[in-house]
Amino acid sequence: MAKVLIVDDAAFMRISIKNSLSKNGFDVVGEAENGAVAVEKYRELSPDIVTMDITMPVMGGLDALKAIIGMDPGARVIMVSAMGQEAIVRDAVLSGARGFIVKPFKEDGLLSALNKLS
């Protein structure tokens, strides 16, 4: 069972992702409301997969992604954002993201993306 860290500044989105993953066999080991907390929790929890929002206060998702990849080049991070513009997707992938899910997402799309990494 893959351990997942959920990163999103919206509590309802963290709950939605957590519920979808928990009922489908993933172990949600932590949540973070911004990129700075995500980097700390990644170091502390060593999750197998991270779902990362892009637009957040304090530290955005792209900066957090770069910090996590800097610590662990093998980190498996999937970006989850309402911002699906091509340039942002390209930046995320070039920075080390393993996938990109656009909000609002369907549960099967989320599960498919994570199952490819676990």
RALIN-V989181 format. One record per residue. N is the residue number from 1. RES is the residue in three letters. D_CENTER is the distance of its C-alpha to the mean C-alpha in Angstrom with 2 decimals. Layout:
BEGIN
N/RES/D_CENTER
N/RES/D_CENTER
END
This chain:
BEGIN
1/MET/16.76
2/ALA/13.29
3/LYS/11.87
4/VAL/8.34
5/LEU/6.86
6/ILE/5.59
7/VAL/5.56
8/ASP/7.94
9/ASP/11.57
10/ALA/13.03
11/ALA/14.05
12/PHE/14.96
13/MET/11.58
14/ARG/10.17
15/ILE/13.41
16/SER/13.22
17/ILE/9.98
18/LYS/11.45
19/ASN/14.79
20/SER/13.88
21/LEU/12.29
22/SER/15.02
23/LYS/17.82
24/ASN/16.83
25/GLY/16.99
26/PHE/13.59
27/ASP/13.92
28/VAL/11.57
29/VAL/12.60
30/GLY/11.22
31/GLU/9.83
32/ALA/9.84
33/GLU/11.32
34/ASN/10.98
35/GLY/10.08
36/ALA/13.24
37/VAL/12.63
38/ALA/9.19
39/VAL/11.36
40/GLU/14.05
41/LYS/12.23
42/TYR/10.84
43/ARG/14.53
44/GLU/15.86
45/LEU/14.02
46/SER/13.30
47/PRO/10.61
48/ASP/10.78
49/ILE/7.19
50/VAL/3.83
51/THR/1.44
52/MET/2.64
53/ASP/6.13
54/ILE/8.91
55/THR/11.97
56/MET/12.29
57/PRO/15.41
58/VAL/16.39
59/MET/13.81
60/GLY/11.75
61/GLY/8.36
62/LEU/10.51
63/ASP/12.54
64/ALA/9.98
65/LEU/8.69
66/LYS/12.47
67/ALA/13.25
68/ILE/11.07
69/ILE/12.52
70/GLY/15.78
71/MET/15.80
72/ASP/14.69
73/PRO/15.28
74/GLY/14.28
75/ALA/10.68
76/ARG/8.58
77/VAL/5.32
78/ILE/4.68
79/MET/5.11
80/VAL/6.16
81/SER/9.34
82/ALA/13.01
83/MET/13.99
84/GLY/14.62
85/GLN/17.31
86/GLU/18.14
87/ALA/18.24
88/ILE/14.69
89/VAL/13.48
90/ARG/15.95
91/ASP/14.95
92/ALA/11.28
93/VAL/12.76
94/LEU/15.57
95/SER/13.47
96/GLY/11.93
97/ALA/8.94
98/ARG/9.82
99/GLY/9.29
100/PHE/9.02
101/ILE/9.42
102/VAL/11.76
103/LYS/12.39
104/PRO/14.48
105/PHE/13.33
106/LYS/15.56
107/GLU/14.66
108/ASP/16.08
109/GLY/13.93
110/LEU/10.68
111/LEU/12.59
112/SER/14.03
113/ALA/10.97
114/LEU/9.84
115/ASN/13.56
116/LYS/14.07
117/LEU/12.10
118/SER/13.54
END
